[in-house]
Amino acid sequence: MGQLNIKDDEIIAKLRHLAERRSTSVTDVLRQIVEQASAQEEARVAERLAAIREITRESAKLVPWGTSSDHSDLYDENGLPK
């Protein structure tokens, strides 16, 4: 597909060292790291979304039934406050 050019000697050395310790290639090490980071990010996003949904559910309970954002009852036919 494409190439990745890493210009950080320290990162390259660490990747090679990790690949050697895992008896695999640098590409496989990178793949594993990216997949792990991606899964963690997806879990973090899902957790935030669940928290937002819970806040929405709880805050919806605070709004009386039938309330709308119309506010036409507050203004006359000229758009001025009653």
C-alpha positions in Angstrom: 0.0 0.0 0.0 2.3 2.8 1.2 5.4 3.5 3.1 6.1 5.1 6.4 9.3 7.1 6.9 10.3 7.3 10.6 13.0 9.8 11.2 13.4 9.3 14.9 16.4 7.0 15.6 15.3 6.3 19.2 11.8 5.1 18.0 13.4 3.0 15.4 15.8 1.4 17.9 12.9 0.7 20.3 10.8 -0.8 17.6 13.6 -3.1 16.5 14.3 -4.1 20.1 10.7 -4.9 20.7 10.4 -6.8 17.5 13.5 -8.9 18.4 12.1 -9.6 21.9 8.8 -10.7 20.4 10.4 -12.6 17.6 8.5 -10.8 15.0 9.0 -8.0 12.5 9.0 -4.3 13.0 5.8 -4.1 10.9 4.1 -6.6 13.1 5.1 -4.7 16.2 3.7 -1.5 14.7 0.6 -3.2 13.6 0.0 -4.5 17.2 0.7 -1.1 18.7 -1.6 0.7 16.3 -4.4 -1.9 16.8 -4.1 -1.6 20.6 -4.1 2.2 20.5 -7.1 2.1 18.1 -9.0 -0.3 20.3 -8.3 1.9 23.3 -9.4 5.0 21.5 -12.7 3.3 20.3 -13.3 2.2 23.9 -12.7 5.8 25.2 -15.0 7.3 22.6 -17.7 4.7 23.4 -17.3 5.5 27.1 -17.7 9.2 26.5 -20.8 8.6 24.3 -22.4 6.4 27.0 -21.7 9.2 29.5 -23.3 11.8 27.3 -26.3 9.5 26.7 -26.7 9.0 30.4 -26.6 12.8 31.0 -29.2 13.3 28.3 -31.5 10.7 29.9 -31.1 12.2 33.3 -31.5 15.8 32.1 -34.6 14.9 30.1 -36.3 13.9 33.4 -35.9 17.5 34.6 -37.9 19.0 31.8 -41.7 19.0 32.4 -43.8 17.0 29.9 -45.1 19.1 27.0 -42.4 21.7 27.3 -41.2 23.0 24.0 -38.7 25.6 22.7 -41.5 27.4 20.9 -41.9 30.3 23.4 -44.6 31.8 21.3 -46.7 32.3 24.4 -44.1 34.8 25.6 -44.4 37.2 22.6 -47.2 39.1 20.9 -48.0 39.1 17.2 -45.3 41.7 16.6 -42.6 39.6 18.2 -42.5 41.8 21.3 -42.6 40.4 24.8 -46.1 40.2 26.3 
